Amino acid sequence: MLRLGIVGLPNVGKSTLFNALTSAGALVANYPFATIEPNTGVVTVPDPRLTTLADVVNPKQVVPATVEFLDIAGLVKGASEGEGLGNQFLANIREVDAIVHVVRCFDDDNVQHVSGSIDPVRDREIINIELALADLASVERREQKAMKVARSGDAQAKIEVALLGRLREALSAGQAARLVVPTDEERAAFRSFNLLTAKPVLYAANVAEDDIAAGNTHVELLRTALAGEDEEAEIVIFSAQVEAELAELSADERREFLEALGVEESGLDRLAHAAYHVLGLHSYFTAGEKEVRAWTIHQNDRAPAAAGVIHSDFEKGFIRAETISHADFVEVGGWKPARERGLVRSEGKDYVVRDGDVILFRFNV
């Protein structure tokens, strides 16, 4: 399951967003550290293709892909040295696949800001510096240990020393670890370090209701700061207050409300889709009488790896994948007519699964 950690300075709208997305009832309070333990909620990933598949197959259940959101305690300057709830924050965030960094881009005199003014660029830098400092301390400790082992001639330790040296230089210069590109032989070690700044980041710009469609000056300043510095990072404009209101509405009312605001998708939809993009993920489907289901895989995953997402036995005993595109499956009306028309392909171990493939795996264990 995809895990996203919602982070940010206190009082930027993290918990309001989390409540709206998960209806988990996390404490919302107008003071720092309202969230002390990470709240966890699982939400579904909207995908209209599931509905069209279900219309064809008429299954007993429909199972969408899911995303687990962790609402992590607000960070303050000095967290890397244990200030505020820093140590808990840093431990919790290491467990997520990507970071959703909520930045405040709205003005409201009734909601205090921990730094006294609204400045999303400064707020971003505070959190980035704390994460980089925590990573730098970790890298320096690892480097010292690896250097001792490398003196004995250990080849893997020498590889790690070279990589850790580059990471230390980058972090010392204020750069994120994800901007350091490991070589093929360094890649496994890089992943094992589990560095905070190596994780992909989504910036969730929390704006007032009137700015949800086009953003505002605060959002543009944030966008300018990201340009050329962290080009892979994405900004999702949302309003935590609007999301809270949407959570109380029916599906029809929600659509009407979004149309009135000039947006097509809720903040949840846009965050989920952006997370898939920055992590290089997409979905394939299984469709039968028991269930229609979406499965999340990495782009360029081959058929056996995709089968393994369902069950490890599927990957171990993989024989072939009977595959058809979602569009063809829906157009002809299911497996039987698709086979009769020769639209179902038999793909082997080297097949790269495409987004929207409908697949029936054949395996033997």
Phi, psi and chi 1 to 4 in degrees:
 res  aa     phi    psi   chi1   chi2   chi3   chi4
   1 MET       -  137.5 -178.0 -172.4  -60.4      -
   2 LEU   -69.4  129.7  176.9   61.3      -      -
   3 ARG  -118.6  123.9  -55.3 -175.3   80.6 -154.0
   4 LEU  -117.3  131.6  -57.2  177.9      -      -
   5 GLY   -99.5  122.0      -      -      -      -
   6 ILE   -88.5  116.1  -56.5  177.3      -      -
   7 VAL  -127.8  168.6  -54.8      -      -      -
   8 GLY   157.7  170.6      -      -      -      -
   9 LEU   -65.9  162.3  -67.2  171.8      -      -
  10 PRO   -59.2  146.0  -24.8   35.4      -      -
  11 ASN    64.1   35.7  -59.8  -20.8      -      -
  12 VAL  -104.4   -4.7  -64.1      -      -      -
  13 GLY   109.8   11.5      -      -      -      -
  14 LYS   -59.9  -54.2  -66.2 -171.1  -54.9   90.6
  15 SER   -70.7  -32.4  -66.2      -      -      -
  16 THR   -63.3  -42.7  -57.3      -      -      -
  17 LEU   -63.1  -46.3  170.5   63.9      -      -
  18 PHE   -60.5  -44.1  178.5   81.8      -      -
  19 ASN   -59.2  -43.7  -73.3   -8.1      -      -
  20 ALA   -66.1  -38.1      -      -      -      -
  21 LEU   -73.6  -35.5  -62.7 -176.9      -      -
  22 THR  -117.8  -10.5   65.8      -      -      -
  23 SER    52.3   35.5  -59.2      -      -      -
  24 ALA   -89.4   -7.9      -      -      -      -
  25 GLY    70.8   31.8      -      -      -      -
  26 ALA   -61.3  145.3      -      -      -      -
  27 LEU   -60.8  128.1  171.5   66.0      -      -
  28 VAL  -113.7  123.3  177.3      -      -      -
  29 ALA  -147.0  149.1      -      -      -      -
  30 ASN   -88.3   54.4 -175.9   22.2      -      -
  31 TYR  -156.0  155.1   57.9   89.6      -      -
  32 PRO   -60.2  149.1  -23.5   33.9      -      -
  33 PHE    66.4   32.0  -45.9  128.8      -      -
  34 ALA   -64.1  -27.0      -      -      -      -
  35 THR  -105.8  111.9  -51.1      -      -      -
  36 ILE  -103.5  -41.3  -62.7  176.0      -      -
  37 GLU  -105.4  146.8  -66.4  -62.4  -29.8      -
  38 PRO   -66.8  121.6   24.5  -32.7      -      -
  39 ASN   -82.6  140.3  -64.6  -80.4      -      -
  40 THR  -121.8  134.9  -56.4      -      -      -
  41 GLY  -144.6  142.7      -      -      -      -
  42 VAL  -108.4  128.2  177.2      -      -      -
  43 VAL  -125.7  155.9  -61.7      -      -      -
  44 THR   -85.5  153.0   59.8      -      -      -
  45 VAL   -96.1  114.0  178.6      -      -      -
  46 PRO   -61.2  132.0  -17.9   30.8      -      -
  47 ASP  -151.5  103.5 -166.3  -31.5      -      -
  48 PRO   -61.1  -17.8   19.9  -31.2      -      -
  49 ARG   -66.0  -27.2  -65.6  174.0  -62.8 -175.9
  50 LEU   -63.4  -39.6  -78.1  169.3      -      -
  51 THR   -64.8  -43.8  -57.8      -      -      -
  52 THR   -68.7  -34.5   53.1      -      -      -
  53 LEU   -65.3  -42.6  -74.5  174.4      -      -
  54 ALA   -64.7  -34.9      -      -      -      -
  55 ASP   -62.6  -31.9  -71.0  -17.8      -      -
  56 VAL   -80.6  -45.7  170.7      -      -      -
  57 VAL   -88.6  -29.6  177.9      -      -      -
  58 ASN    54.1   59.2 -166.8   27.0      -      -
  59 PRO   -78.3  169.2   33.8  -37.1      -      -
  60 LYS   -72.2  -30.1  -67.4 -179.1 -179.9  177.7
  61 GLN  -149.9  155.6   64.0  175.4  -11.0      -
  62 VAL  -118.1  127.0  176.0      -      -      -
  63 VAL  -120.7  104.1 -176.1      -      -      -
  64 PRO   -76.6  166.9   28.5  -33.4      -      -
  65 ALA   -68.4  158.4      -      -      -      -
  66 THR  -130.1  156.0   55.9      -      -      -
  67 VAL  -127.5  133.9  173.3      -      -      -
  68 GLU   -98.8  121.8 -177.8  177.6    9.5      -
  69 PHE  -101.0  133.0  -78.5   93.5      -      -
  70 LEU  -112.5  120.1  -82.3   72.1      -      -
  71 ASP   -90.3  107.7  179.5   27.7      -      -
  72 ILE  -103.0  144.2  -60.4  170.3      -      -
  73 ALA   -49.5  142.4      -      -      -      -
  74 GLY   -58.2  137.8      -      -      -      -
  75 LEU   -96.7  147.2 -171.2   66.2      -      -
  76 VAL  -130.3  166.8  -66.1      -      -      -
  77 LYS   -58.9  132.5 -171.3  173.5 -177.8  178.6
  78 GLY    96.5    4.1      -      -      -      -
  79 ALA   -62.0  -34.1      -      -      -      -
  80 SER   -64.3  -18.3   60.9      -      -      -
  81 GLU  -106.7   13.3  -60.3  173.8   -6.7      -
  82 GLY    95.0    6.7      -      -      -      -
  83 GLU   -67.3  151.5  -71.6  -64.1  -38.0      -
  84 GLY    58.0 -125.0      -      -      -      -
  85 LEU  -111.6   32.0  -62.7  166.8      -      -
  86 GLY   -55.5  -46.0      -      -      -      -
  87 ASN   -63.1  -40.5  -68.9  -28.3      -      -
  88 GLN   -65.2  -42.4  -71.2  172.7 -105.0      -
  89 PHE   -56.7  -50.8  171.8   97.1      -      -
  90 LEU   -65.0  -37.1  -63.1  172.4      -      -
  91 ALA   -67.7  -42.3      -      -      -      -
  92 ASN   -69.0  -37.8  -66.6  -31.7      -      -
  93 ILE   -73.0  -20.8 -160.0  174.2      -      -
  94 ARG   -65.3  -19.6  -70.9 -168.2 -168.1  -81.3
  95 GLU   -89.2   -1.6  -53.3  -54.4  -44.2      -
  96 VAL   -99.5  159.6  -57.0      -      -      -
  97 ASP   -82.0  -34.0  -62.1  -56.7      -      -
  98 ALA  -149.8  159.9      -      -      -      -
  99 ILE  -108.6  127.8  -63.4  168.6      -      -
 100 VAL  -100.0  104.2  177.0      -      -      -
 101 HIS   -93.8  105.4 -177.6  170.7      -      -
 102 VAL   -81.7  124.9 -179.8      -      -      -
 103 VAL  -120.4  138.1  -74.5      -      -      -
 104 ARG   -79.8  121.1  179.5  169.9  166.4  178.2
 105 CYS  -126.7   32.3  -66.7      -      -      -
 106 PHE  -132.0  151.8   67.5   91.3      -      -
 107 ASP  -103.0  129.5  -63.2  -66.8      -      -
 108 ASP  -159.5  108.9 -172.6  -19.7      -      -
 109 ASP   -65.0  -18.3  -67.0  -22.7      -      -
 110 ASN   -83.1  -10.4  -64.6  -42.5      -      -
 111 VAL  -116.4  111.7 -179.5      -      -      -
 112 GLN   -69.5  151.9   64.5  172.6  -45.2      -
 113 HIS  -112.5  135.3 -169.6  -70.7      -      -
 114 VAL   -60.6  -25.2   70.1      -      -      -
 115 SER  -102.3    1.6  -62.6      -      -      -
 116 GLY    89.4  -10.1      -      -      -      -
 117 SER  -154.3  165.3   61.8      -      -      -
 118 ILE   -92.3  115.7  -51.0  -56.3      -      -
 119 ASP  -155.6   90.0 -173.9  -17.6      -      -
 120 PRO   -62.6  -30.7   21.0  -32.4      -      -
 121 VAL   -67.1  -45.3  175.9      -      -      -
 122 ARG   -63.5  -43.5  175.6 -155.7   58.0 -150.5
 123 ASP   -61.4  -41.2  -65.6   -7.2      -      -
 124 ARG   -61.8  -43.7  166.8 -177.9  173.8  -93.9
 125 GLU   -64.3  -37.2  -70.9  176.1   -7.9      -
 126 ILE   -58.9  -49.0  -71.4  173.3      -      -
 127 ILE   -69.3  -41.9  -74.5 -169.7      -      -
 128 ASN   -60.7  -40.8  -75.7   -9.3      -      -
 129 ILE   -63.7  -43.4  -71.9  171.0      -      -
 130 GLU   -64.0  -40.3  -65.0  -54.4  -39.0      -
 131 LEU   -66.9  -41.8  -63.4 -178.8      -      -
 132 ALA   -65.8  -39.2      -      -      -      -
 133 LEU   -64.6  -40.0  -72.6  172.5      -      -
 134 ALA   -64.3  -41.9      -      -      -      -
 135 ASP   -65.5  -40.4  -83.3  -11.3      -      -
 136 LEU   -61.7  -42.5 -178.7   59.1      -      -
 137 ALA   -62.3  -40.8      -      -      -      -
 138 SER   -65.7  -43.9  174.9      -      -      -
 139 VAL   -64.3  -42.2  163.3      -      -      -
 140 GLU   -64.1  -39.0  -71.5  175.8  -19.6      -
 141 ARG   -64.7  -45.3  -72.3 -167.1  -60.2  -91.2
 142 ARG   -63.8  -39.2  -74.0  175.9  176.3  -88.5
 143 GLU   -63.6  -41.8 -172.3  177.7   22.1      -
 144 GLN   -61.6  -43.0  -69.6  174.8    1.8      -
 145 LYS   -67.0  -43.7  -67.8  178.7 -178.6  178.0
 146 ALA   -64.7  -36.2      -      -      -      -
 147 MET   -64.4  -37.8  -70.5  175.2   69.2      -
 148 LYS   -63.8  -43.8  -69.9  179.9 -178.9  178.1
 149 VAL   -69.7  -37.0  178.3      -      -      -
 150 ALA   -63.5  -30.4      -      -      -      -
 151 ARG   -61.9  -23.1  -67.8 -168.9 -168.2  104.7
 152 SER   -82.7   -3.2   68.0      -      -      -
 153 GLY    97.5    5.8      -      -      -      -
 154 ASP   -64.2  120.8 -174.2  -78.7      -      -
 155 ALA   -65.9  -42.9      -      -      -      -
 156 GLN   -65.1  -37.8 -178.8   59.3   34.7      -
 157 ALA   -64.3  -36.8      -      -      -      -
 158 LYS   -64.5  -38.9  -70.3 -179.2  179.1  178.8
 159 ILE   -62.0  -44.2  -68.9  172.4      -      -
 160 GLU   -66.3  -37.9  -68.2 -172.5    9.1      -
 161 VAL   -60.9  -44.3  167.8      -      -      -
 162 ALA   -63.1  -44.0      -      -      -      -
 163 LEU   -67.2  -45.1  174.0   58.4      -      -
 164 LEU   -63.3  -33.9  -72.2  163.3      -      -
 165 GLY   -63.5  -43.1      -      -      -      -
 166 ARG   -67.2  -38.7  -61.3 -154.2  -48.0  -81.6
 167 LEU   -64.9  -41.6  -74.5  166.4      -      -
 168 ARG   -61.5  -43.4  173.5  173.9   41.4   77.1
 169 GLU   -63.4  -42.9  -69.7  175.6    3.4      -
 170 ALA   -65.2  -47.6      -      -      -      -
 171 LEU   -65.2  -37.7  -68.5  164.6      -      -
 172 SER   -64.2  -27.9  -62.7      -      -      -
 173 ALA   -89.2    5.2      -      -      -      -
 174 GLY    85.0   13.6      -      -      -      -
 175 GLN   -94.3  151.3  -64.8  178.7  -25.7      -
 176 ALA   -76.1  149.9      -      -      -      -
 177 ALA   -62.0  -28.7      -      -      -      -
 178 ARG   -67.9  -13.1   60.8 -178.8  169.7  -85.1
 179 LEU   -84.3   -8.2  -59.4 -179.8      -      -
 180 VAL   -90.8  120.7  174.6      -      -      -
 181 VAL   -95.1  113.3 -179.3      -      -      -
 182 PRO   -75.6  152.8   27.7  -33.2      -      -
 183 THR   -75.3  172.0   64.3      -      -      -
 184 ASP   -57.1  -41.7  -70.6  -18.4      -      -
 185 GLU   -76.1  -16.5   63.6  178.8    0.2      -
 186 GLU   -92.7  -14.1  -67.1  172.0  -19.5      -
 187 ARG   -59.3  -43.7 -166.8  162.0  -72.6  115.6
 188 ALA   -63.6  -41.2      -      -      -      -
 189 ALA   -65.3  -41.6      -      -      -      -
 190 PHE   -57.1  -46.1 -175.3   84.5      -      -
 191 ARG   -63.8  -38.7  -75.8 -164.5  -62.0  -94.6
 192 SER   -67.3  -22.2   72.7      -      -      -
 193 PHE   -69.1  -26.3  -61.8  157.9      -      -
 194 ASN    51.2   50.7 -163.9   23.2      -      -
 195 LEU   -77.1  144.3  -62.5  173.9      -      -
 196 LEU   -64.1  -43.1  -59.2  171.6      -      -
 197 THR   -82.7    3.3   61.4      -      -      -
 198 ALA   -86.4  -13.7      -      -      -      -
 199 LYS   -77.7  142.0  -61.9  179.3 -175.4  -64.6
 200 PRO   -61.4  149.2  -20.3   32.4      -      -
 201 VAL  -124.9  135.2  177.2      -      -      -
 202 LEU  -111.6  132.3  -71.7  171.3      -      -
 203 TYR   -98.9  118.4  -70.9   92.8      -      -
 204 ALA   -98.9  104.6      -      -      -      -
 205 ALA   -86.5  109.4      -      -      -      -
 206 ASN   -86.1  110.9 -172.4    9.7      -      -
 207 VAL  -117.2  171.3  -59.0      -      -      -
 208 ALA   -72.8  160.6      -      -      -      -
 209 GLU   -53.8  -40.3  179.8  177.4  -42.2      -
 210 ASP   -69.0  -17.0  -67.5  -17.8      -      -
 211 ASP  -103.4    5.1  -63.8  -34.6      -      -
 212 ILE   -66.4  -29.9 -164.9  170.5      -      -
 213 ALA   -81.4  -41.2      -      -      -      -
 214 ALA  -116.2   -7.8      -      -      -      -
 215 GLY    80.6 -163.4      -      -      -      -
 216 ASN  -156.7 -171.1   55.8   28.9      -      -
 217 THR   -62.0  -39.5  -58.0      -      -      -
 218 HIS   -60.2  -42.3  -64.4  -51.5      -      -
 219 VAL   -64.7  -41.7  175.2      -      -      -
 220 GLU   -65.6  -36.4  -69.0  -50.4  -49.3      -
 221 LEU   -64.1  -40.1  -71.4  171.5      -      -
 222 LEU   -65.4  -42.4  179.0   61.8      -      -
 223 ARG   -61.9  -41.0 -155.8 -177.3  -58.6  -80.4
 224 THR   -63.8  -39.6  -60.2      -      -      -
 225 ALA   -64.8  -32.9      -      -      -      -
 226 LEU   -78.5  -27.9  -71.2  174.5      -      -
 227 ALA   -61.2  124.3      -      -      -      -
 228 GLY    78.8  -12.7      -      -      -      -
 229 GLU  -101.8  -41.6 -177.5  179.4  -28.6      -
 230 ASP  -147.2   72.0 -164.4   -6.1      -      -
 231 GLU   -65.6  -23.3  -65.5  178.5   -5.2      -
 232 GLU   -79.9  -16.8  -66.8 -175.2    3.0      -
 233 ALA   -69.9  145.1      -      -      -      -
 234 GLU  -117.1  150.6  -66.6 -167.9   21.2      -
 235 ILE  -110.4  127.1  -62.8  176.7      -      -
 236 VAL  -113.2  117.8  176.0      -      -      -
 237 ILE   -84.0  129.5  -60.6  173.0      -      -
 238 PHE  -150.6  169.8   82.3  104.6      -      -
 239 SER  -127.0  115.3  167.5      -      -      -
 240 ALA   -59.6  -36.0      -      -      -      -
 241 GLN   -67.3  -40.8 -164.9   57.3   48.9      -
 242 VAL   -64.1  -41.6  167.0      -      -      -
 243 GLU   -61.5  -37.4  -64.5  -60.5  -40.5      -
 244 ALA   -64.5  -38.6      -      -      -      -
 245 GLU   -70.4  -40.2  -66.0  175.2   27.8      -
 246 LEU   -60.8  -35.6  -73.7  170.9      -      -
 247 ALA   -62.7  -20.2      -      -      -      -
 248 GLU   -93.5   -4.1  -57.0  -64.6  -35.7      -
 249 LEU  -101.3  159.7  -57.9  177.3      -      -
 250 SER   -75.6  170.1   66.9      -      -      -
 251 ALA   -59.5  -44.0      -      -      -      -
 252 ASP   -66.2  -44.2  -71.0  -20.6      -      -
 253 GLU   -63.6  -36.0  -69.7  172.2  -30.7      -
 254 ARG   -63.5  -44.4 -160.5  175.2  -61.6  128.5
 255 ARG   -61.3  -43.3  -82.3 -167.5  -64.3  -88.3
 256 GLU   -64.6  -40.3  -69.0  176.2    3.7      -
 257 PHE   -64.3  -44.7 -171.4   17.8      -      -
 258 LEU   -64.1  -40.2  -70.4  172.1      -      -
 259 GLU   -61.9  -40.2  -73.6  177.3    6.6      -
 260 ALA   -65.6  -29.1      -      -      -      -
 261 LEU   -84.0  -11.0  -68.0  172.1      -      -
 262 GLY    83.7   22.4      -      -      -      -
 263 VAL  -126.5  152.8  -66.9      -      -      -
 264 GLU   -93.4  -29.1  -64.2 -178.9   -1.3      -
 265 GLU  -125.6  154.3  -64.9 -178.2  -50.6      -
 266 SER   -74.3  171.1   69.8      -      -      -
 267 GLY   -61.0  -37.3      -      -      -      -
 268 LEU   -60.2  -49.4  166.1   59.8      -      -
 269 ASP   -57.2  -46.8  -67.6    4.9      -      -
 270 ARG   -69.6  -36.1  -77.7  177.1  -80.2  121.5
 271 LEU   -66.1  -44.0  -81.1  174.4      -      -
 272 ALA   -63.3  -46.2      -      -      -      -
 273 HIS   -66.0  -38.5  -65.8  153.7      -      -
 274 ALA   -67.2  -36.8      -      -      -      -
 275 ALA   -63.7  -42.0      -      -      -      -
 276 TYR   -59.6  -40.1  -92.4   55.9      -      -
 277 HIS   -67.2  -50.1 -178.3 -107.1      -      -
 278 VAL   -69.3  -24.7  -60.8      -      -      -
 279 LEU   -92.9   -2.6  -72.7  167.5      -      -
 280 GLY    67.5   43.3      -      -      -      -
 281 LEU  -110.3  157.7  -56.4  173.7      -      -
 282 HIS  -154.9 -177.2   60.8 -163.8      -      -
 283 SER  -123.4  145.7  -61.3      -      -      -
 284 TYR  -121.5  170.8   76.0   87.8      -      -
 285 PHE  -128.5  150.3  -54.0  101.9      -      -
 286 THR  -114.3  142.4   51.1      -      -      -
 287 ALA  -141.3  115.1      -      -      -      -
 288 GLY  -150.4 -178.0      -      -      -      -
 289 GLU   -66.1  -31.9  -67.8 -178.5    0.0      -
 290 LYS   -73.7  -44.6  -71.6 -173.4  177.4  180.0
 291 GLU  -160.4  153.9   70.7  173.0   23.9      -
 292 VAL  -110.1  129.7  164.5      -      -      -
 293 ARG  -143.5  143.1 -175.1  163.8 -175.7  158.1
 294 ALA   -98.2  136.6      -      -      -      -
 295 TRP  -122.3  134.0  -58.3   91.2      -      -
 296 THR   -94.9  127.6  -58.7      -      -      -
 297 ILE  -136.9  169.3   59.6  171.8      -      -
 298 HIS   -82.5  145.0  -72.0   91.9      -      -
 299 GLN   -58.0  141.3  -65.5  171.2   13.4      -
 300 ASN    77.0    5.4  -60.6  -41.4      -      -
 301 ASP   -65.5  138.2  -88.2   -3.4      -      -
 302 ARG   -87.1  167.2  -60.8 -175.2 -173.5  -83.3
 303 ALA   -54.3  -46.3      -      -      -      -
 304 PRO   -59.7  -41.1  -26.2   36.7      -      -
 305 ALA   -65.2  -39.4      -      -      -      -
 306 ALA   -64.1  -38.3      -      -      -      -
 307 ALA   -65.4  -34.9      -      -      -      -
 308 GLY   -65.5  -19.9      -      -      -      -
 309 VAL   -66.1  -32.1  173.7      -      -      -
 310 ILE   -74.3  -50.5  -60.9  176.5      -      -
 311 HIS  -163.7  141.6 -163.7  -75.0      -      -
 312 SER   -58.8  -30.7   58.3      -      -      -
 313 ASP   -63.9  -32.0  -74.9  -11.7      -      -
 314 PHE   -63.8  -36.7  -78.7   35.0      -      -
 315 GLU   -76.9  -43.1 -178.2  171.6    8.6      -
 316 LYS   -63.3  -41.1  -67.4  174.5 -176.0  174.7
 317 GLY  -103.7   23.2      -      -      -      -
 318 PHE   -56.2  130.9  177.9   88.1      -      -
 319 ILE  -110.6  -55.7  -61.7  173.6      -      -
 320 ARG  -162.3  167.6   66.6  179.6 -176.5  -82.9
 321 ALA  -121.3  119.3      -      -      -      -
 322 GLU   -86.2  117.1  -63.9 -179.7    4.1      -
 323 THR  -129.0  143.0  -51.1      -      -      -
 324 ILE  -150.3  149.2 -179.4  174.3      -      -
 325 SER   -71.1  154.1   71.7      -      -      -
 326 HIS   -58.3  -43.9  166.7  -90.5      -      -
 327 ALA   -61.4  -44.6      -      -      -      -
 328 ASP   -67.0  -40.4  -73.8  -15.6      -      -
 329 PHE   -59.9  -45.8 -172.1   92.6      -      -
 330 VAL   -70.5  -41.0  171.5      -      -      -
 331 GLU   -62.8  -42.5 -178.0  179.0   -7.7      -
 332 VAL   -90.5  -16.4  -58.6      -      -      -
 333 GLY    95.5   34.2      -      -      -      -
 334 GLY   116.3 -176.4      -      -      -      -
 335 TRP   -63.9  -47.1  -74.4  112.4      -      -
 336 LYS   -60.9  -55.1 -172.3  173.2 -175.7  -65.3
 337 PRO   -65.1  -28.9   19.2  -30.7      -      -
 338 ALA   -66.1  -40.1      -      -      -      -
 339 ARG   -68.9  -39.2  -72.4 -166.8  175.0   94.0
 340 GLU   -62.6  -31.2  -69.5  171.5  -10.4      -
 341 ARG   -93.7    3.7  -60.4 -171.1 -172.0 -169.5
 342 GLY    71.1   27.7      -      -      -      -
 343 LEU   -91.6  -13.0  -64.8  173.4      -      -
 344 VAL   -88.7  122.5  178.7      -      -      -
 345 ARG   -97.5  146.8  -50.1 -176.8  -51.2  -84.2
 346 SER  -101.2  109.7 -178.2      -      -      -
 347 GLU  -109.8  144.6  -57.7  -73.4    1.9      -
 348 GLY   -98.1 -162.0      -      -      -      -
 349 LYS   -65.0  -24.0  -67.1 -177.3  177.6 -179.7
 350 ASP   -90.7   -0.2  -68.4  -27.8      -      -
 351 TYR   -69.2  128.8  176.4   66.4      -      -
 352 VAL   -90.0  116.3  176.3      -      -      -
 353 VAL   -68.6  132.7  176.3      -      -      -
 354 ARG   -95.9  155.5  -58.3  168.2 -173.2  166.1
 355 ASP   -61.2  128.3 -177.9   47.9      -      -
 356 GLY    89.7   -1.3      -      -      -      -
 357 ASP   -59.1  140.5  -84.2   -8.5      -      -
 358 VAL  -104.8  124.8 -176.5      -      -      -
 359 ILE  -131.1  140.6  -57.5  179.2      -      -
 360 LEU  -119.4  116.4  176.3   62.2      -      -
 361 PHE   -89.4  137.9  -69.8  106.6      -      -
 362 ARG  -108.0  129.2  -59.5  -64.4 -175.0 -175.8
 363 PHE  -149.0  164.6   68.2  100.6      -      -
 364 ASN  -146.2  126.7 -177.3   31.1      -      -
 365 VAL  -129.6      -  -69.0      -      -      -
